[in-house]
């Protein structure tokens, strides 16, 4: 197990005003990304079918063993796929 800042627990949230955020998906103690060069495709479990102008990633914990750095993160790529709402 590699504990150098790989994501462990996180949330994906969406907003249309950057003030109120809705939970789109949450992962806890997820080990898929714990290791050098690991990659994984996650499917968000959003059940409300809302569209959002803003999406954010919020890290709650990493696999880094030094608890002073639990928010340390190492990501090389982050992509979202989905639908675009047409007015």
N, C-alpha and C positions, 0 to 999 in steps of 0.2 A: 504494500500500500504506500503510495506517495502522498505526503501530506503538505505539499508546498502550495497552498492557496487555491486548491481546486474546489469549485462550488460543492456544497453539501446540502444546504437548505436555502431556498429562495422563493420569491413570489414574482409573478408577472401581473402588473396592474394596468388598468386603462382609465383614461379620463378624457373629458371634452373641455375642461376648464382649468386644468392643472391645479385644482384645489380639492376636488372630490375624486377619490380614486376607488374603482371597483376591482375586486380580486378576480382575475381571469384564470389563474392557475397557481398552484402551490406545490412545491416538492420539499420533503423533509427526509434527511439522512439518506439522500440519493447518492449511490456510489458510482453511477455510470461515468462521471467525469473525473473520478479520483485516480489520476495517473497521467504520466507524461504522454502527450499526443492523443489522449482519449477524446473521442467525439461521439455524440449521440443525437439522434433526432427525437425531440419531445413533442408530443401533441398536447396542446393546451386543452384543458377540460372545461372551458367556458361554456356554460349552458344557457346564458341569458340572450345570446344572439345579438347583443348590442354592438354598434360600431364605435370606435374610439379614434379621436384625433391624436392622442398622445398615449404611448405605451412606455412603461418603465420596468426595469429589472431591479428588484430589491433583494440584496443578499442578507440572509439571516444568520448564516454560519458557513464556515469552510472546513476543509479537512486539515488545515494547518493546526498543529498540536500546541503551538504557543498561543494560549488564549488571549494574550494581549493583541493578537493580530487576527482575530476570528473573522474580520471583514476583509482580509486580504484576498484578492482574487486574481487569477491568471486566466484570461480568455484570449484566444487568438481570432475568434470569429463568432458572430452572433447574427442570426438571420431570422426574420419573421416572414411567414407566408400567410396569405389570407385573401379575403375579398375586399374590394374597394366599393364603398357606397356611392352610387350615382344619384344626384339630386334630380 
